[in-house]
Amino acid sequence: MSEFLRAAANAVPGALVSFLISGLALHYLKRYFDKKLVSAEAKRQERLKIKRKRSEAEQRRRRAEGRLLFWMHHALIKPPPNGELEDAWEEFQNAEEAQKEIERSILAEYETGGGA
């Protein structure tokens, strides 16, 4: 029995060191994966923000396009055209330019590697 206790006493330091190393490895792996998850979530949020900006610009352009077509139709049916057609044309051009600017900024960010 005393040989068994002596062998067990000799094995304890090795087992403790093994548990300590395993614990440290697991701790650092957990930290690594947590950082990866946080990074992935930040990228997902950025992509979602870009998608939302694109969608809003597209909706604004479509709304302006619809108003422009309405006032063009109105000008053809009931001439002469009034100032609403000019306003609708300017609104359409502004919306289209804003959409192009958003696309340019997204492309520039992508090409420089700064975002999504």
N, C-alpha and C positions, 0 to 999 in steps of 0.2 A: 504494500500500500504506500509505503514511503517513497518508493521509486516513482509511482504514479503521481504523487503530489509534487515531487521534484520535477518531473517531466512537465506537468501542468504549469508549475511556477516558471519554468524556462520558456514555455510557449506563450505565456501572457504578454511579455513585452513585444514579441513579434506580431501577435494578434492586435494589440493596441496600435502599433505603428501602421499595420495594414488598414485597420478601421479609420485611422486618422487620415491616411493618404486617400482612401476611398471617399471619405467625407469631404475632403478638400476638393477632389476632382469633381464630385457631384455638385458642390457649391459653385465652382467656377463654370461648369457646364450649364447650370441653371441660370447664372448671370448672363452667359453668352446667349442662350436662347431667349431670355427676357429682352435683351437689347435688340436681338433680331426681330422679335415680335413688335417692339415699339417702333423700330425703323420701318417695318413693313406697314404698320398702321399709319404712320406719318405719310408714307408714299401713297397709300390708298386715299387718305384724306386729301392730299394734294391733287391727285387725279380726279377725285370727285369734285373738287373746287373748280378745276379747269373745265370739266364736263358741264358743270352748272353755268359757268360763264359763257361757254359756247352756246348752250341751249338758250340762254337769255338773249344773246345777240341774234341768234337765228329767229327767235320768236319776234323780236323787235323788228327785224328786217321783213319778215313775212307780214306782220301787221301793217307796216308802212307800204309794202307792195300791194296789199289789199286795198288800202285807202287810195293809193295812186290809181289802181284799176277802176275803183268806184268813181273817182272824180274824172277820169278819162271817159268813162261811159257816160257820165252825167254831162260832160262837155259835148260829146257827140250827139246826145239825144236832145239836149236843151242848150243850143249855142246862144250866145258866146260864152266861152269858159270864164269862170270867175277866178278870184285869187286863191280859192281852195285848191285848184289843180297845181298851182305853183308851190303852195305850201306843202302839198302832199309829195311833190317831186323832190323838194329840198329835204323833207323828212326821210324819204326813201334813200336819197344819196347819203345823208348823215348816218342812217342805220347801216347801210352797206359799208361805208368807210369804217365805222366802229367795229363791225364784224371782221373786216379785213385786218384791222389793227390788232384785234384779239388773236387772230390766227397767226399774224406775224410774230407777236410776242411769244406765243406758245412755241412756234417753230424755232425762234431764236433761243429760247430757254432749252429746248430739246437738243439743238445742235451744240450748245455750249456745255451740255451735260449738267445743267443746274436744276433740273426738275424731273418731271415724270418721264 
